[in-house]
Amino acid sequence: MQRLQQTVLPVAVTLGSARLSFRDLLQLQPGDVIPLDRGVDEDLAVSVNDRQKFWCRPGLKGRRLAVSITTVLHDE
């Protein structure tokens, strides 16, 4: 059990996605804005080992970026 508790897994939060043409991608400059498919008030997907497991809201913990889990997804 102790070895299992020390296992490290990749965790990622997806802010959203966008589709860009290759031309648009090549023309990106610092300060450009890429509109995403999610609203600022929508939950974000949390994936563990490339599988979505939670929904969350972005925030801060002290001075660090963080997320707060809002929903736990259960495997069917």
VENUR-V125358 format. One line per field, one symbol per residue. ss: DSSP state (H for helix, E for strand, L for the rest). A space follows every 50 residues. Layout:
ss=???
//
This chain:
ss=LHHHHLLLLLEEEELLLLLLLHHHHHLLLLLLLLLLLLLLLLLEEEEELL EEEEEEEEEEELLEEEEEEEEELLLL
//
